Amino acid sequence: MSAGKRWIERIKTALILLLAALALFLGWKTQLFDGLFKTGEVPADAPDAAAVTSYQAALLPVCAAAVIAPELIHGVQYADGEMGSLLQDLRPILGEILGTAARPEPVEEQVWQAALLEPGLFLDYGCPVSLNVLARWMGTTADFAENVRACRLLLVPGKDTGAVLYFRDPEGMTFRCETMALSTALEEGIAAYLPNGAEFAMQYSSLSACDPYALILPRLPAMPVVSASDSGQEAALEAAARLMQVKLSTANSYPERSGTAYLGENGILHREADGSIRYTAEQDSALGEAADEADQIELSRRYLSGIVSACGGAGELRYSGTQQTDDVTVVSFSYWVGGLRVELSSGSAARAQFRDGRLRELFLIPRTYTLESGEIEPLPALQAAAAAGSRQPGSFPELVLPDPGGESSFQAVWTVRERGR
């Protein structure tokens, strides 16, 4: 090889090395390799709305009852394990009933009351839930109108037809749907449960002032003592930053009146003075797109649960409602611990905001809950129901965990809630 060619090869090699070094330098400056080179951290993958092909139930019923006969009822409440098993056992028939339901027809409340004491399955979700969303949680699809929501459902075998679905909407109206689901499958599912003494408030003459459809269990499970703290706030912030592709550095932040803001590629991550986290996407950006309410709830749940899991402890988020105004949809969540809903003094635990189906904002109050060793026996449900009815006619009692914030320890207390529709 001539001397001239050798010099050309050397220049090529030098240029290649220079370009490689420049690429590494630019990668470091633009934080391209941060997720790869951070010791002990694996970059979290953001939830992908386009990949939503399965749905996890974002809410369990607050209570359920398998009615074998008017005086033979198996009730479940404040027991996540048993509630989960019941839904798992009856999921196929629940999905078939919702998926084959005909157009809802309004009926008188007396029809609901009579059906409630026939063999069947009663489910109380504690808040309005779209029947289309419930069907998706049961592994199928339904064709209800978008605004059809229910707080309480009742599934009973049909006399000469398929199983029948009754439900009560947020306004207290009662509806009935014929279905193509086999009644025998529902009858067999109900027959698997033995009565445990549960009854509805309307079966007690002494509870005439109470919500008639409140479920009264003769014996409640022992309630845990719970401690709460903000110890998981840093871990939650770091998890949120990874999901939103935001670098937590002084050079990448600026102070706000209520906390600190961190600039990301497509939005801003805010850390408020109280430790709450809020992410807002830029005007032309979004964290994902969701075609319908079921997708919106699932996408929100995946993002928020991913952050909450970093807090550790026994708390989990569950769906608590959807509010829709024009092109804005807000999906809310509450903390639950040991089968009990947590009431935060500061309000909603988490929420996600969609605009035109695009996820634009997330909000979360990171809390870490721990189950302590002690347990307490709550006031019997019958006495609590009587007290609720006398204090606020038409209401019903519910055991909740009141979280005052900060470092605290508390136990379940009875609260009076408005009549569950």
Summary of the structure (lengths in Angstrom):
residues: 421
radius of gyration: 26.6
end to end distance: 90.8
largest distance: 109.7
contacts: 1322
relative contact order: 0.13
helix: 31%
strand: 34%
